[in-house]
């Protein structure tokens, strides 16, 4: 066996830096993630601003969002769909960077289809929430804060998922720049016996409250109803159609 002649202290450990964590970089970690996160806060990127709401009922879930996108101080779009079907009985709302959110939705659709093709069964909402959290933890989707809602064999589920992948199951939740206004309405209006139709009205009130006070939210409402029968997404320009 040859004896090393070089000084190992100048090897890979020196190149990586002495302050590197023993177990880093983690699987799925992307280089320069901090720099890309800072770039994602720039004025030139289209963001959804947003107020999004998710409500669980006994028969399904109701998810609602406004329809405005912004770029810096400008309204860049008045007709953005911020809730998408990602599973035959599951949907996701988006708040944050539009490009990252679109990429996340495409990835979830592909991974869900692959999972079900390989295993021959539907993905549970718990598994889908874990997948979503894991994708966000990679750092590849700066900066998105979604709500996941769906129905599986165990009933209806609403998950609040933060931008770093933390996941909690809730009875109702909100995200986005208008969330503090919407949450006050949900605190007052939510109860365990809500029907799906009643939940649609509560969600509309919550979004309307945010639109009145949050400059980054507005221009109508998208409502997704998820039940055993599937996902139905409807767009309304006038809140009076729901209230």
PyMOL commands that set and color helices and strands:
alter all, ss='L'
color gray80, all
select helices_A, chain A and resi 8-10+12-16+33-39+98-119+125-137+179-189+196-213+239-241
alter helices_A, ss='H'
color red, helices_A
select strands_A, chain A and resi 51-56+61-66+69-71+74-77+83-87+90-93+147-152+155-161+167-170+172-176+221-227+230-236
alter strands_A, ss='S'
color yellow, strands_A
deselect
rebuild
show_as cartoon
